[in-house]
Amino acid sequence: MKEPAVSADPTQTLAFDTSCHLFDGCGFPAPGLHSFLFKPLWGDADSNLYFNKTMLLALLGSIIIVGFFWAAFAKPKVVPGKLQMVAESGYDFIRRGVVYETIGKKEGEKYVPLVVSLFFFVWMMNLWSVIPVAQFPVTSIISYPAILAGIVYILWVGLTFKRHGFVGAFKNFTGYDKSLGAVLPLSMTIELFSNLLVRPFTHAVRLFANMFAGHTLLLLFTIASWYMLNGIGIAYSAVSFVMVIVMTAFELFIQAVQAYVFVLLTCSFIQGALAEHH
């Protein structure tokens, strides 16, 4: 049997030989890490100075978000039009449903712009997965969630030191509680490791892993639909195509949920930094 025919050009999301079908003697071109690698659109990958598809999607996504809110609020009206109403609804949902509920109205108001920006940016980066031609979630590349989680981490640590001072911040990070007695040193070590190392890691990986897995499943069923489109395999191809539709709908839900969870955790970190240690 022939080896799976995978295209040598990883700039295409569905990088496989479209002439390869079931019973043609070629193996199933399963998606893998090559599905997440893209040749530079500009520059040289070896020099680490280049511009590729994920960077382009991140740039376009940023422009779309800024353009949308600019168009919605450039000339705000007392009786909002449709665009302004949609933008206000999204903004107010994050402000009231996430920031106020987690941090509180008084303390949280100043962080609303940051949290709203994070939500819509993450959501847009996720949505690229189901948008024709793009068909790739930017957040399935770990560097993007890592940078966003890093921004939140720096803000959280900085706020903790600013609000509580060095000693107070140390107690906050370690969960200092003298009533624990002999187990206090062990408890403090675990809490310190969990807060300063595990927390930012899981914040980034939770988003990355969900988008990586979702995109892989979509690729799997999409490629399978085409691969089995031959002879008796057509029946299996139809089932696989139905799964593509189901997974796309499910992915739309997951994309919004993951953006929501990311900002919810962000607000939780901020609230923890501002809260008094007991």
N, C-alpha and C positions, 0 to 999 in steps of 0.2 A: 504494500500500500504506500502511496506517496505521502510525503510529509505534508502537514497542513500548509497551505499556500498563503503566507502572510506577506503583505505588501512591504517593500523596503522603505516606503515613505511614511513615517509616523506622523506627518502633519494631518493625516486624515483620521478622524475618530474611529471609523469602521475600517481599520487597516487590514483588509483581507482580500484575497483574490475572488472577485465576484463571479468568475467562471467556474468556481469550485462548488459542486453540489454532491449530495448524497448519491452513492452508487457510481460516482465518477472515478473512484480509486484514490481520492485525496482525503486526508484526514480532516476532522473538524477543526477549523481555525479558532480555537478557544481564545477569548480575551485574556490578557495578562498585563504585566507591567508595561509592555510595549504600547498598550492602549492609552497610557498616561504620559507617554513621551512624545515631544513634538520638536521637529527641526526648527531652527531659528528662521523667522521671517526676515530678520535683519541681523547682521553680525555673525560671529563665530562662537559656537558653544564651547570650544576648547579655551577661549580667552575669557570666559565668564562675562563677556560684554555682548549681550545679544537681546533680541526682542522676539518672543515667540507667541503662539496662539493664546496661551493662558494669560499672558501679560496684556495682549490686545483685548481680550474679553474683560479683564479687570478694568482696563482703561475705559472701554466703551460702557461698561456697567456704571462706573463712577460718573461719566458724562450723562448717562440716561437719568440717574438719580438726581443729580444737581439740576439738570434741565427740567425734570418733572416738577420739582419743588419750586424752582425759579419761575416756571410758567404758572404754577398754581398760586404763588404768593407775591409775585412781582407787583400786581395791582389788586390787592385784596378788597373784597366788597362785603358790605354788611349782610347782604343776601348773596351767599356764595353761589358761583356757577358750579357745574358738574365737576370740573377738574379741581377747583378749590375745595369742594365738599369731600371728594375722595381723599385729597391730601390731608385735610383737617381730621378726617375720620382716622386715618392711619396714624397721624401724629398724636391725636388724643388717646387712641387705644394704647399706645406705648406709654404715654405720659401718665395716664390714670391707672391703666391695668397692670403696668409693670413697675414704673418708677415710684409712683405714689404709694402703691400697695406694699412695696418692698422697703423703700427708704423712708417714705413719709413725704408729705407735701412740702413742709418747710425746708427740710434738709435736701430733698431730692430735686427741687425745681432747677437748680443750677446744673444738674447732670442730665437733664432731659435732652438737650441737643446732642450730647455724646451718645446716649443710649439709642435715640431715634436714628442717628446716623449709622450706628453699628448694626441695628436691626435691618434697615433697608439695604445696607451694603451686603451683609451676609445673605439676605434673602435673594438679592439680585444675582450674586455670585452662584448661589445654588440653582436658581432658575435657568441659568444657561444650559443646564443638563437636558432640558426638554424643549429648548428653542431650536427650531430647524436651522441647519447649517452650522450653528455653534455646537450644539449637542455635547457639551462638556461642562461639568460643574467645576468652577475655579477652585472651590474649597476642597476638592478631592486631592489637591496638591498641598501637602502638609505645611509648606512655608507660609501660605496665606493665613490659615487658622492660627499658626504659631505666632505670626506678627501681631494679629489682632489680640490674641490672648496675652502677648507680651505687653501691649499697650495697657490693657486692663490690669495686668500684674503690677506694672510700674505705678499706675495710678493708685491702686489698692495699698501697696507698700508705702508710697509717699504720703497718702492720706493718714495711714495708721501712725506713722512717726510724727506727722504734723499735729494730729489731734491729741495723741497720748504722750509724746516725748519718747525718749529711748527706753526707759524702764517700763513705761506703760505699754509700748509697742511690743517689747519682749514678752510681757505677760500675755498680751493679746495673741501673739503668734504661738506661744507655748501652752496656752490654756492653763496658766498658773493658778493653782488652787491648793492652798496649804492644808486644807482639810483632807487631802488624799494621803497625807502621811508618808510612809515608806515608799509607796509606789510613785510618788511625785516626780522623781528624776526620770523614771521610765516613761511616765505619761507625758512629761514635757518634751522629751526627745522625740517621741512618736508624733506629737502634735506639731512640733517645729518642722520635722521632716515632711509631714502631711501638708502643712500650710504653705511652706516656702518652696517645696519641690514638686510634690504630687499634684497639688491643686492647679497650678498653671498648666501642667502637662495634661491632665484630664480635661481641662477646659478646652484646649486645642484639639486633642485627639478625639473627643466626643463628636465634634463637628466633622472633622476630617474622616473618621472611620465610617460614619453614616453616609456621607456623600460618596466616598470611595466604594463602599459596598453597593450602594444604590446604583451607581453608574455601571459597575461591573455586571450586575444582574440585568440591567437594561441592555447592555451590549450582548450578553449571553443569549437572551431571548431574541434579540434583533438579528444577530448573526445566524442563530439556529433557524429562524423563519426563512431566511434566504437559502441557507445551506440545504435544508430538507425540501426545498421547492423543486422536486424532481420525482416523477413517477409516483409510486405509491406513498412516497414521503410527503406528498402534498397535504394529506390529512393531518400529519404531525406538524407540518408547517403552519396550518391554520390554527391549531391549538397554541403553538408557540406565539403566533401573531396576536392572538387574544390575550396571552400573558403579557405581551409588550404593552398593550392598551391598559391592562389592569395595573401593571407595574408603573406605567407613566402616571396614572391617576394617583396611585399610592405615593409615588415619588413627589408629586406636587404637594401632597399633605405633609410628608416628612420634611421637605425643604422649608416650609413655613414653620413647622414645629421646631426644627433645629435652630432657625434664626431666633425664635422666641426663647428657647432654652438658653441660647448663648447670652442674650441680653438679660434674661432673668438671673442667671448666675453672676453676671457682671454687677447687677444691682445688689445681689446678695453679698458680694465681696465688699462693695462700697458701704453697704449698711453695717457690715461687720467692722469695717475700719472706723466708722463714725460712732459706733455704739460704745458705751462705757463698759469697761471691764469690771466684773464682779468677782 
